[in-house]
């Protein structure tokens, strides 16, 4: 079991779950979302009223798909906000961010409001790009600002970076790991360059084929 992490003195610190609601279908992979929320709450010492969480989600309704953002504050307060579901796209274009992640940062393994770097990079996306993907200080692939990375190798293996590289345990990623459709492996830019296909994914948008827009990237 992961030892507890102190979230510091930030009074606005909280946990986040982002997911889609589809009329007649509800929330996909709900069990994984709830398990991740409960696990992170335990690590940060936050009371997690699971019955209230389930009630909020059960009250979702409407005749259109919704983007849902659930937050759990450090005092146990819940907030669920909804908006239009983002339109589906066939492909994303991404580049490699110059900022590096610290693979030893335990906050990276939890979806929290501590997102200043991700929000800054996302706000500054160059024209024509949909995502930026991070490396860690060892030059290993980590994750995107709002996505998990996976590749299909030349021999057909589907691989995704392990949490030890500095990744959030994404819900879409976890569902594919549980189904045996993904395997964890340390990945580098060399693996990205040789990939037969690249995918970016998250719980809201699912799996999206991706094109790497290559730029000069430090290898140190």
KOLDREN-741577 format. One record per residue: residue number from 1; x, y negated, z negated of N, C-alpha, C in turn; residue in three letters. Coordinates in steps of 0.02 Angstrom, whole numbers, plus 50000, padded with zeros to 5 digits. Each point is the difference from the previous one (the first is absolute). Layout:
REM KOLDREN-741577
(timar NUM; (X; Y; Z); (X; Y; Z); (X; Y; Z); ala)
...
REM end
This chain:
REM KOLDREN-741577
(timar 1; (50042; 50059; 50000); (49958; 49941; 50000); (50044; 49938; 50000); unk)
(timar 2; (49983; 49950; 50042); (50040; 49940; 50004); (49994; 49959; 49936); unk)
(timar 3; (50058; 49975; 49975); (49999; 49960; 49940); (49968; 49932; 50012); unk)
(timar 4; (49979; 49968; 49946); (49963; 49938; 50006); (50044; 49943; 50024); unk)
(timar 5; (49970; 49954; 50039); (50034; 49941; 50026); (49968; 49939; 49968); unk)
(timar 6; (50041; 49953; 49978); (49974; 49937; 49974); (49990; 49952; 50057); unk)
(timar 7; (49939; 49974; 50010); (49987; 49954; 50056); (50025; 49929; 49988); unk)
(timar 8; (50032; 49987; 49942); (50027; 49934; 49986); (49947; 49953; 49974); unk)
(timar 9; (50013; 49935; 50007); (49956; 49949; 49971); (49950; 49971; 50049); unk)
(timar 10; (49994; 50030; 50059); (49954; 49974; 50051); (49928; 50014; 49979); unk)
(timar 11; (49962; 49947; 49981); (49931; 50012; 49978); (49954; 50022; 50056); unk)
(timar 12; (50021; 49988; 50063); (49958; 50018; 50057); (50016; 50068; 50029); unk)
(timar 13; (50046; 50037; 49967); (50019; 50066; 50025); (49940; 50047; 49999); unk)
(timar 14; (49995; 50040; 50052); (49947; 50050; 50002); (50014; 50053; 50052); unk)
(timar 15; (49958; 50050; 50003); (50005; 50054; 50048); (49949; 49989; 50056); unk)
(timar 16; (50015; 50026; 50059); (49958; 49990; 50058); (49986; 50067; 50034); unk)
(timar 17; (49940; 50008; 50024); (49983; 50054; 50047); (49962; 49968; 50058); unk)
(timar 18; (50023; 50012; 50060); (49967; 49974; 50060); (49974; 50059; 50041); unk)
(timar 19; (49937; 49998; 50018); (49970; 50056; 50036); (49942; 49976; 50042); unk)
(timar 20; (49977; 50044; 50043); (49943; 49984; 50043); (49937; 50036; 49978); unk)
(timar 21; (49945; 49965; 50008); (49934; 50030; 49988); (49963; 50004; 50067); unk)
(timar 22; (49974; 50059; 50015); (49963; 50011; 50062); (49929; 50022; 49982); unk)
(timar 23; (49949; 49965; 50023); (49931; 50021; 49985); (49987; 50073; 50019); unk)
(timar 24; (49968; 50036; 49956); (49986; 50071; 50013); (50057; 50046; 49985); unk)
(timar 25; (50060; 49973; 49991); (50059; 50041; 49985); (50033; 49983; 49934); unk)
(timar 26; (49991; 49939; 49978); (50030; 49978; 49937); (50074; 49983; 50009); unk)
(timar 27; (50041; 50015; 49950); (50071; 49984; 49999); (50041; 50062; 50013); unk)
(timar 28; (50039; 49999; 50053); (50043; 50057; 50016); (50055; 50007; 49948); unk)
(timar 29; (50017; 50062; 49984); (50056; 50016; 49955); (49992; 49966; 49931); unk)
(timar 30; (49938; 49993; 49978); (49987; 49965; 49937); (50037; 50031; 49942); unk)
(timar 31; (50002; 50066; 49997); (50033; 50034; 49944); (50074; 49980; 49995); unk)
(timar 32; (50033; 49992; 50057); (50071; 49981; 49999); (50008; 49928; 49976); unk)
(timar 33; (49954; 49956; 50021); (50002; 49930; 49976); (49992; 49998; 49924); unk)
(timar 34; (49951; 50036; 49974); (49987; 49998; 49928); (50058; 50031; 49961); unk)
(timar 35; (50029; 50053; 50026); (50056; 50033; 49966); (50060; 49953; 49998); unk)
(timar 36; (50013; 49964; 50055); (50057; 49954; 50001); (49989; 49942; 49951); unk)
(timar 37; (49939; 49973; 50000); (49984; 49946; 49955); (50009; 50021; 49927); unk)
(timar 38; (49974; 50058; 49983); (50005; 50025; 49931); (50072; 50013; 49981); unk)
(timar 39; (50038; 50029; 50046); (50071; 50014; 49986); (50039; 49936; 49988); unk)
(timar 40; (49989; 49950; 50043); (50036; 49936; 49992); (49979; 49965; 49936); unk)
(timar 41; (49936; 50002; 49984); (49976; 49968; 49938); (50035; 50030; 49940); unk)
(timar 42; (50009; 50065; 50001); (50033; 50034; 49944); (50073; 49977; 49996); unk)
(timar 43; (50034; 49994; 50056); (50070; 49980; 50001); (50009; 49929; 49974); unk)
(timar 44; (49953; 49955; 50017); (50006; 49931; 49979); (49964; 49985; 49934); unk)
(timar 45; (49971; 50051; 49969); (49967; 49991; 49936); (49937; 49959; 50005); unk)
(timar 46; (49963; 50007; 50056); (49938; 49963; 50011); (49940; 50047; 49989); unk)
(timar 47; (49952; 49977; 49962); (49939; 50039; 49991); (49963; 50004; 50067); unk)
(timar 48; (49980; 50060; 50019); (49968; 50011; 50065); (49931; 50030; 49990); unk)
(timar 49; (49947; 49960; 50004); (49932; 50025; 49989); (49974; 50036; 50062); unk)
(timar 50; (50016; 50064; 50007); (49986; 50036; 50061); (49925; 50004; 50015); unk)
(timar 51; (49959; 50006; 49948); (49927; 50002; 50012); (49976; 49935; 50032); unk)
(timar 52; (50027; 49944; 49977); (49981; 49935; 50029); (50027; 49993; 50071); unk)
(timar 53; (50059; 50027; 50013); (50027; 49999; 50068); (49955; 50039; 50047); unk)
(timar 54; (49980; 50058; 49979); (49956; 50042; 50042); (49933; 49966; 50012); unk)
(timar 55; (49974; 49966; 49948); (49936; 49966; 50008); (50005; 49943; 50051); unk)
(timar 56; (50055; 49962; 49997); (50009; 49945; 50048); (50001; 50027; 50072); unk)
(timar 57; (50037; 50054; 50009); (50006; 50028; 50068); (49933; 50030; 50022); unk)
(timar 58; (49964; 50031; 49954); (49936; 50030; 50016); (49948; 49948; 50021); unk)
(timar 59; (50010; 49938; 49977); (49953; 49946; 50017); (50013; 49969; 50068); unk)
(timar 60; (50054; 50020; 50034); (50013; 49973; 50067); (49943; 50019; 50047); unk)
(timar 61; (49980; 49953; 50040); (49944; 50012; 50047); (50006; 49953; 50059); unk)
(timar 62; (49952; 50006; 50045); (50000; 49958; 50060); (50000; 50043; 50062); unk)
(timar 63; (49988; 49967; 50057); (49996; 50037; 50063); (50062; 49991; 50043); unk)
(timar 64; (50053; 49970; 49971); (50062; 49990; 50038); (50059; 50025; 49959); unk)
(timar 65; (50052; 50025; 50034); (50060; 50020; 49964); (50032; 49940; 49964); unk)
(timar 66; (50028; 50014; 49941); (50028; 49947; 49959); (50073; 50014; 49981); unk)
(timar 67; (50039; 49947; 49997); (50066; 50003; 49969); (49990; 49984; 49926); unk)
(timar 68; (50025; 50044; 49957); (49988; 49992; 49928); (50068; 49994; 49964); unk)
(timar 69; (50002; 49953; 49953); (50060; 49989; 49960); (49981; 50002; 49926); unk)
(timar 70; (50020; 50053; 49967); (49986; 50008; 49929); (50062; 49981; 49960); unk)
(timar 71; (49991; 49957; 49949); (50056; 49983; 49957); (49983; 50018; 49928); unk)
(timar 72; (50051; 50022; 49965); (49995; 50016; 49928); (50051; 49956; 49965); unk)
(timar 73; (49976; 49951; 49960); (50043; 49954; 49965); (50032; 50034; 49939); unk)
(timar 74; (50051; 49970; 49974); (50036; 50031; 49944); (49957; 50003; 49937); unk)
(timar 75; (49945; 49959; 49997); (49954; 50004; 49944); (49943; 50050; 50012); unk)
(timar 76; (50003; 50036; 50056); (49949; 50050; 50015); (49942; 49975; 50041); unk)
(timar 77; (50000; 49935; 50017); (49946; 49971; 50040); (50003; 50025; 50072); unk)
(timar 78; (49942; 50014; 50029); (49995; 50025; 50069); (49971; 49947; 50045); unk)
(timar 79; (50022; 50000; 50062); (49972; 49955; 50051); (50000; 50037; 50066); unk)
(timar 80; (49943; 50000; 50034); (49995; 50033; 50065); (49974; 49948; 50051); unk)
(timar 81; (50040; 49986; 50049); (49982; 49951; 50052); (49999; 50035; 50068); unk)
(timar 82; (49953; 49980; 50041); (49992; 50031; 50066); (50000; 49948; 50055); unk)
(timar 83; (50016; 50023; 50060); (49999; 49958; 50059); (49993; 50044; 50061); unk)
(timar 84; (49998; 49971; 50059); (49993; 50040; 50061); (50059; 50048; 50009); unk)
(timar 85; (49985; 50059; 50025); (50053; 50048; 50015); (50041; 49973; 50059); unk)
(timar 86; (50067; 50003; 49996); (50041; 49979; 50057); (49984; 50042; 50062); unk)
(timar 87; (50002; 49969; 50059); (49987; 50038; 50061); (50053; 50054; 50011); unk)
(timar 88; (49980; 50055; 50029); (50047; 50054; 50016); (50045; 49979; 50057); unk)
(timar 89; (50062; 50021; 49996); (50048; 49985; 50053); (50034; 50066; 50020); unk)
(timar 90; (50023; 50002; 50062); (50033; 50061; 50025); (50073; 50004; 49982); unk)
(timar 91; (50032; 49942; 49992); (50073; 50000; 49989); (50021; 49936; 49965); unk)
(timar 92; (50049; 50007; 49956); (50032; 49942; 49968); (50071; 49994; 50024); unk)
(timar 93; (50024; 49938; 50003); (50069; 49985; 50015); (50033; 49977; 49935); unk)
(timar 94; (50059; 50027; 49985); (50033; 49982; 49937); (50074; 49990; 50012); unk)
(timar 95; (50031; 49965; 49953); (50072; 49991; 49999); (50026; 50017; 49931); unk)
(timar 96; (50065; 50001; 49992); (50032; 50015; 49936); (50014; 49935; 49963); unk)
(timar 97; (49978; 49995; 49939); (50011; 49940; 49960); (50073; 49994; 49980); unk)
(timar 98; (50025; 49938; 49995); (50069; 49990; 49978); (50006; 50009; 49924); unk)
(timar 99; (49947; 49986; 49963); (50000; 50012; 49928); (50004; 50075; 49986); unk)
(timar 100; (50037; 50019; 49949); (50006; 50070; 49981); (49964; 50013; 49933); unk)
(timar 101; (49973; 50059; 49993); (49968; 50020; 49938); (50049; 50038; 49955); unk)
(timar 102; (49990; 49994; 49936); (50040; 50036; 49951); (49965; 50066; 49985); unk)
(timar 103; (50028; 50055; 50023); (49968; 50065; 49992); (49989; 50018; 49927); unk)
(timar 104; (50038; 49969; 49956); (49993; 50015; 49929); (49947; 49959; 49965); unk)
(timar 105; (49967; 49954; 50036); (49948; 49958; 49970); (49937; 50043; 49991); unk)
(timar 106; (49983; 50015; 49938); (49944; 50045; 49987); (49933; 49968; 50018); unk)
(timar 107; (49998; 49933; 50004); (49938; 49967; 50020); (49979; 50021; 50071); unk)
(timar 108; (50048; 50019; 50042); (49985; 50017; 50069); (49956; 50062; 50004); unk)
(timar 109; (49997; 50040; 49947); (49961; 50061; 50001); (49927; 49989; 49977); unk)
(timar 110; (49982; 49937; 49991); (49932; 49984; 49977); (49973; 49940; 50039); unk)
(timar 111; (49936; 50003; 50015); (49968; 49946; 50038); (49976; 49947; 49951); unk)
(timar 112; (50038; 49945; 49995); (49986; 49948; 49950); (49995; 49932; 50034); unk)
(timar 113; (49983; 49951; 49959); (49996; 49931; 50025); (50070; 49969; 50008); unk)
(timar 114; (50051; 50036; 49982); (50069; 49975; 50009); (50020; 50012; 50073); unk)
(timar 115; (49978; 49954; 50043); (50007; 50009; 50072); (50030; 49938; 50035); unk)
(timar 116; (50037; 49959; 49963); (50024; 49937; 50029); (50042; 50012; 50063); unk)
(timar 117; (50046; 50049; 49998); (50042; 50013; 50059); (49957; 50023; 50059); unk)
(timar 118; (49956; 50047; 49988); (49958; 50026; 50054); (49956; 49945; 50030); unk)
(timar 119; (49971; 49959; 49957); (49956; 49947; 50024); (50040; 49948; 50039); unk)
(timar 120; (50061; 49984; 49977); (50041; 49951; 50036); (50019; 50026; 50069); unk)
(timar 121; (50021; 50062; 50004); (50020; 50029; 50065); (49939; 50004; 50045); unk)
(timar 122; (49943; 50021; 49973); (49941; 50007; 50041); (49975; 49932; 50026); unk)
(timar 123; (50004; 49949; 49958); (49979; 49933; 50020); (50044; 49972; 50056); unk)
(timar 124; (50062; 50023; 50003); (50046; 49975; 50050); (50011; 50047; 50059); unk)
(timar 125; (49953; 50046; 50013); (50008; 50046; 50056); (50009; 49962; 50065); unk)
(timar 126; (50052; 50015; 50038); (50009; 49968; 50065); (49942; 50016; 50047); unk)
(timar 127; (49988; 49956; 50047); (49947; 50012; 50049); (50012; 50065; 50037); unk)
(timar 128; (49947; 50039; 50008); (50005; 50063; 50036); (50015; 50060; 49956); unk)
(timar 129; (50012; 49989; 49936); (50013; 50055; 49954); (49941; 50009; 49952); unk)
(timar 130; (49987; 50063; 49983); (49945; 50015; 49954); (50025; 50020; 49930); unk)
(timar 131; (50064; 50017; 49995); (50026; 50026; 49937); (50076; 49993; 49999); unk)
(timar 132; (50027; 49996; 49939); (50073; 50005; 49988); (50012; 50059; 49955); unk)
(timar 133; (50052; 50037; 50014); (50018; 50060; 49962); (50066; 49987; 49964); unk)
(timar 134; (50004; 50021; 49937); (50059; 49989; 49959); (50046; 50060; 49999); unk)
(timar 135; (50065; 49985; 49993); (50051; 50049; 49981); (50018; 49988; 49927); unk)
(timar 136; (50030; 50049; 49967); (50028; 49987; 49935); (50074; 49984; 50006); unk)
(timar 137; (50034; 49990; 49944); (50070; 49980; 50002); (50046; 50056; 50024); unk)
(timar 138; (49974; 50060; 50004); (50039; 50057; 50028); (49988; 50008; 50075); unk)
(timar 139; (49958; 49957; 50029); (49986; 50004; 50071); (49946; 50051; 50017); unk)
(timar 140; (49962; 50023; 49950); (49946; 50048; 50011); (49935; 49964; 50013); unk)
(timar 141; (49959; 50029; 50044); (49933; 49973; 50012); (49958; 50004; 49937); unk)
(timar 142; (49961; 49948; 49987); (49956; 50000; 49941); (49928; 49997; 50022); unk)
(timar 143; (49974; 49940; 50011); (49929; 49990; 50015); (49991; 49933; 50033); unk)
(timar 144; (49939; 49987; 50024); (49983; 49935; 50027); (49969; 49956; 49947); unk)
(timar 145; (49981; 49939; 50020); (49969; 49954; 49951); (49932; 50026; 49978); unk)
(timar 146; (49964; 50034; 50045); (49935; 50028; 49982); (49991; 50071; 50027); unk)
(timar 147; (50056; 50033; 50012); (49994; 50066; 50032); (50054; 50048; 49978); unk)
(timar 148; (49987; 50063; 50011); (50048; 50054; 49991); (50026; 50020; 50069); unk)
(timar 149; (50062; 50022; 50003); (50032; 50019; 50063); (50002; 50076; 50006); unk)
(timar 150; (49989; 50024; 50061); (50011; 50070; 50015); (50027; 50005; 50072); unk)
(timar 151; (50039; 50052; 50012); (50024; 50012; 50068); (49985; 50072; 50020); unk)
(timar 152; (49996; 50009; 50065); (49999; 50068; 50028); (50067; 50011; 50035); unk)
(timar 153; (50037; 50050; 49979); (50066; 50012; 50027); (49996; 50034; 50069); unk)
(timar 154; (50058; 50007; 50031); (50002; 50031; 50066); (49974; 50071; 49999); unk)
(timar 155; (50008; 50035; 49943); (49976; 50069; 49996); (49930; 50006; 49970); unk)
(timar 156; (49967; 49942; 49991); (49930; 50001; 49979); (49987; 49994; 49926); unk)
(timar 157; (50052; 49995; 49959); (49990; 49992; 49928); (49974; 49930; 49985); unk)
(timar 158; (49953; 49994; 49954); (49974; 49934; 49979); (50029; 49985; 49931); unk)
(timar 159; (50038; 49946; 49995); (50038; 49984; 49940); (49983; 49930; 49975); unk)
(timar 160; (50003; 49992; 49934); (49989; 49935; 49969); (50051; 49991; 49944); unk)
(timar 161; (50022; 49939; 49986); (50050; 49991; 49948); (49975; 50023; 49932); unk)
(timar 162; (50045; 50026; 49958); (49981; 50021; 49932); (49994; 49939; 49955); unk)
(timar 163; (49965; 50008; 49944); (49993; 49945; 49953); (50067; 49976; 49975); unk)
(timar 164; (50050; 50044; 49998); (50066; 49982; 49975); (50035; 49949; 50045); unk)
(timar 165; (49975; 49991; 50061); (50029; 49948; 50044); (49974; 49931; 49983); unk)
(timar 166; (49946; 49997; 49960); (49971; 49936; 49980); (49933; 49988; 50033); unk)
(timar 167; (49953; 50045; 49989); (49936; 49998; 50036); (49941; 50004; 49952); unk)
(timar 168; (49945; 49969; 50021); (49937; 50010; 49966); (49972; 50069; 50020); unk)
(timar 169; (49971; 50038; 49953); (49967; 50062; 50018); (49933; 49986; 50033); unk)
(timar 170; (50001; 49982; 50063); (49939; 49981; 50036); (49949; 50056; 50001); unk)
(timar 171; (49937; 49981; 49997); (49946; 50048; 49997); (49992; 50038; 50066); unk)
(timar 172; (50003; 49965; 50056); (49997; 50035; 50065); (50060; 50047; 50007); unk)
(timar 173; (50059; 49976; 49981); (50061; 50041; 50001); (49991; 50062; 49957); unk)
(timar 174; (49973; 49992; 49939); (49993; 50056; 49955); (49951; 50051; 50027); unk)
(timar 175; (49946; 49977; 50031); (49951; 50047; 50028); (50031; 50043; 50054); unk)
(timar 176; (50045; 49971; 50040); (50033; 50039; 50053); (50053; 50047; 49971); unk)
(timar 177; (50034; 49978; 49947); (50047; 50045; 49966); (49962; 50060; 49970); unk)
(timar 178; (49943; 49985; 49967); (49962; 50054; 49969); (49974; 50049; 50052); unk)
(timar 179; (49986; 49976; 50061); (49974; 50043; 50052); (50055; 50036; 50039); unk)
(timar 180; (50062; 49987; 49981); (50056; 50032; 50035); (50015; 49969; 50067); unk)
(timar 181; (49974; 49941; 50014); (50010; 49967; 50064); (50059; 49952; 50000); unk)
(timar 182; (50028; 49987; 49941); (50060; 49959; 49993); (50048; 50034; 49952); unk)
(timar 183; (50064; 49985; 50009); (50051; 50022; 49953); (50043; 49940; 49982); unk)
(timar 184; (50026; 49999; 49939); (50044; 49946; 49979); (50071; 50015; 50022); unk)
(timar 185; (50035; 49947; 50022); (50070; 50006; 50019); (50030; 49930; 50000); unk)
(timar 186; (50062; 49995; 49979); (50036; 49936; 50004); (50009; 49984; 50074); unk)
(timar 187; (49980; 49939; 50019); (50003; 49980; 50070); (50041; 49936; 50008); unk)
(timar 188; (50034; 49994; 50056); (50041; 49941; 50015); (49979; 49970; 50066); unk)
(timar 189; (50034; 49945; 50019); (49986; 49970; 50065); (50016; 50048; 50056); unk)
(timar 190; (50049; 50043; 49990); (50016; 50050; 50051); (49942; 50047; 50011); unk)
(timar 191; (49967; 50021; 49947); (49942; 50043; 50007); (49943; 49963; 50035); unk)
(timar 192; (49993; 49936; 49983); (49948; 49960; 50032); (50014; 49995; 50076); unk)
(timar 193; (50063; 49989; 50018); (50018; 49992; 50070); (49988; 50065; 50040); unk)
(timar 194; (50008; 50057; 49967); (49993; 50065; 50035); (49928; 50027; 49996); unk)
(timar 195; (49956; 49967; 49965); (49933; 50027; 49989); (49961; 50005; 50065); unk)
(timar 196; (49962; 50054; 50005); (49956; 50008; 50058); (49940; 49953; 49994); unk)
(timar 197; (49980; 49989; 49938); (49945; 49954; 49987); (50009; 49972; 49930); unk)
(timar 198; (49977; 49938; 49992); (50001; 49966; 49935); (49928; 49984; 49981); unk)
(timar 199; (49983; 50010; 49937); (49934; 49982; 49976); (50006; 49956; 49938); unk)
(timar 200; (49954; 49953; 49994); (49991; 49961; 49939); (49930; 50016; 49975); unk)
(timar 201; (49992; 50001; 49934); (49935; 50021; 49973); (49986; 49966; 49934); unk)
(timar 202; (49936; 49992; 49987); (49977; 49984; 49932); (49928; 50025; 49993); unk)
(timar 203; (49975; 49997; 49939); (49934; 50029; 49986); (49945; 49963; 50036); unk)
(timar 204; (50008; 49936; 50012); (49948; 49960; 50031); (49996; 50013; 50076); unk)
(timar 205; (50058; 50002; 50032); (50002; 50004; 50073); (50013; 50070; 50027); unk)
(timar 206; (50022; 50046; 49957); (50017; 50066; 50024); (50068; 50000; 50033); unk)
(timar 207; (50011; 50047; 50046); (50064; 50008; 50035); (49999; 49961; 50066); unk)
(timar 208; (50051; 49959; 50010); (50005; 49958; 50060); (50066; 50015; 50034); unk)
(timar 209; (49998; 50014; 50064); (50062; 50007; 50038); (50037; 49933; 50001); unk)
(timar 210; (50066; 50003; 49999); (50039; 49939; 49992); (50059; 49998; 50048); unk)
(timar 211; (50018; 49939; 50019); (50058; 49988; 50043); (50050; 49957; 49963); unk)
(timar 212; (50061; 50023; 49997); (50054; 49963; 49966); (50027; 49947; 50048); unk)
(timar 213; (49996; 49937; 49981); (50029; 49945; 50037); (50070; 49990; 49970); unk)
(timar 214; (50050; 50022; 50035); (50067; 50002; 49971); (50032; 49931; 49996); unk)
(timar 215; (50033; 49989; 49943); (50039; 49940; 49988); (50065; 50021; 49969); unk)
(timar 216; (50048; 49953; 49995); (50063; 50016; 49966); (49985; 50006; 49926); unk)
(timar 217; (50019; 50057; 49970); (49988; 50013; 49930); (50066; 50019; 49967); unk)
(timar 218; (50014; 49970; 49942); (50060; 50019; 49961); (49997; 50074; 49982); unk)
(timar 219; (50056; 50033; 50007); (50003; 50071; 49983); (50030; 50013; 49931); unk)
(timar 220; (50023; 49947; 49965); (50031; 50010; 49935); (49948; 50009; 49946); unk)
REM end
